[in-house]
């Protein structure tokens, strides 16, 4: 039984938050690997922005507590 070939893609934002580079790197990694793990500050910030933008004040306070745990 062959093990899956895993590829890690790590990116850092340049001057602005843009995930286009991340997407291009993931596409290439998927060609060669069976599984891809993304480590990206841009994607992380983008995810938090989407989560936070949909929260009311009470939910935002709960999110801050959970994030610090």
C-alpha positions as CSV (number, residue, x, y, z in Angstrom):
1,X,0.0,0.0,0.0
2,X,1.4,3.4,-1.0
3,X,1.3,6.3,1.3
4,X,-0.3,9.5,0.2
5,X,2.2,12.2,-1.0
6,X,1.5,15.3,1.1
7,X,2.7,18.8,0.1
8,X,2.8,21.8,2.3
9,X,2.3,25.2,0.7
10,X,3.4,28.2,2.9
11,X,3.0,31.8,1.7
12,X,3.4,35.2,3.2
13,X,1.5,38.3,2.1
14,X,3.5,41.0,0.2
15,X,2.0,44.5,0.5
16,X,-1.7,43.6,0.6
17,X,-3.9,40.7,1.4
18,X,-4.3,38.8,-1.8
19,X,-4.9,35.1,-2.0
20,X,-4.3,34.7,-5.8
21,X,-0.7,33.6,-5.2
22,X,-2.0,31.0,-2.7
23,X,-4.5,29.7,-5.2
24,X,-1.9,29.3,-7.9
25,X,0.5,27.5,-5.6
26,X,-2.3,25.1,-4.5
27,X,-3.1,24.3,-8.1
28,X,0.4,23.3,-8.8
29,X,0.7,21.3,-5.6
30,X,-2.5,19.4,-6.4
31,X,-1.0,18.3,-9.7
32,X,1.9,16.6,-7.9
33,X,0.5,15.7,-4.5
34,X,-2.4,13.7,-3.1
35,X,-3.0,16.1,-0.2
36,X,-2.1,19.7,0.2
37,X,-1.9,21.7,3.5
38,X,-2.0,25.5,3.1
39,X,-0.2,27.7,5.6
40,X,-1.1,31.2,4.6
41,X,-1.4,34.5,6.6
42,X,-3.5,36.0,3.8
43,X,-6.0,33.1,3.8
44,X,-6.1,33.2,7.6
45,X,-6.8,37.0,7.7
46,X,-9.4,36.6,4.9
47,X,-11.2,33.8,6.9
48,X,-11.2,35.9,10.1
49,X,-12.5,38.9,8.2
50,X,-15.4,36.9,6.8
51,X,-16.2,35.4,10.2
52,X,-16.0,38.8,12.0
53,X,-18.0,40.7,9.4
54,X,-21.1,38.5,9.9
55,X,-21.0,38.8,13.8
56,X,-23.0,41.0,16.1
57,X,-21.3,42.5,19.1
58,X,-22.2,39.6,21.5
59,X,-20.8,37.0,19.1
60,X,-17.7,39.0,18.5
61,X,-16.9,39.0,22.2
62,X,-17.3,35.2,22.3
63,X,-15.1,34.8,19.3
64,X,-12.3,36.8,21.0
65,X,-12.4,34.6,24.1
66,X,-12.3,31.4,22.0
67,X,-9.5,32.7,19.8
68,X,-7.3,33.3,22.9
69,X,-7.8,29.8,24.3
